Amino acid sequence: MAETFDVTELVGIFRSGLLVVLPVMDAARIRWAEPGVYDPWEKIEHTLFSSIVGSCVENATPNRLRPLAAYGLTYTNPPKD
C-alpha cells in the first residue's frame, strides 16, 4: 500500500523536524538563527528537506516533471511543458 502526502503536510513535517533538533543544535553550539548560521546547520536543513519533502515528491511524480530545486534554492527558468 502506497502512502500519500499533501505537499503542505510534508513541509509541516519538515518544519517539525527542524524544531525538534533545535535543542540539540543549541547544546552542540551550532548556530541556527541569523546572524551566524553556518554550514553544519545548512547541511542539516538540506538533509531533512531532501529526505522528507524531496524524496516523497520525487517518488510520487511522473518522470516527465522537473525535480524539486534543492532546499533554499529556486529554478531561474520555469519548467518547459
C-alpha positions in Angstrom: 0.0 0.0 0.0 1.4 3.4 -1.0 1.4 6.3 1.4 0.2 9.7 0.1 1.0 13.1 1.4 0.0 16.6 0.6 2.9 18.9 -0.1 1.7 21.2 2.7 1.7 18.3 5.1 5.3 17.3 4.0 6.5 20.9 4.6 4.8 20.8 8.0 6.6 17.6 8.9 9.9 19.1 7.7 9.3 22.1 9.9 8.5 19.9 12.9 11.8 18.0 12.3 13.7 21.3 12.3 12.1 22.3 15.6 12.9 19.0 17.2 16.6 19.3 16.5 17.0 22.9 17.8 17.8 21.9 21.4 20.4 19.5 20.1 21.9 22.3 17.9 22.0 24.6 20.9 23.8 22.0 23.0 26.3 21.5 20.2 26.7 25.2 19.9 25.7 25.0 16.2 24.2 28.4 15.2 20.8 28.1 13.5 19.5 31.6 13.8 20.7 34.7 12.0 23.3 36.1 12.2 25.9 33.4 12.4 24.2 30.5 10.6 26.9 28.3 9.1 27.5 25.1 7.1 26.6 22.4 9.6 23.1 23.9 10.1 22.6 24.3 6.4 23.6 20.7 5.9 21.0 19.6 8.5 18.3 21.7 6.8 19.2 20.3 3.4 19.2 16.7 4.6 15.8 16.9 6.3 14.3 18.7 3.4 15.6 16.3 0.8 14.7 13.3 2.9 11.2 14.3 3.9 9.9 16.6 1.1 12.2 15.8 -1.8 12.1 12.1 -1.6 8.3 11.9 -1.3 7.7 14.3 -4.2 10.3 12.8 -6.5 8.9 9.3 -5.9 5.3 10.4 -6.4 5.7 12.5 -9.6 5.9 11.2 -13.1 9.4 11.2 -14.6 8.5 13.9 -17.1 8.2 16.5 -14.4 11.2 18.6 -13.3 12.7 17.6 -9.9 12.4 19.9 -6.9 15.0 22.5 -6.5 17.4 21.9 -3.6 16.3 23.4 -0.3 17.0 27.1 -0.2 17.3 27.4 -4.0 14.9 28.1 -6.8 14.9 27.5 -10.5 15.7 30.6 -12.6 13.7 29.3 -15.6 10.2 27.8 -15.4 9.9 24.1 -16.4 9.1 23.6 -20.0 6.0 21.6 -20.9 
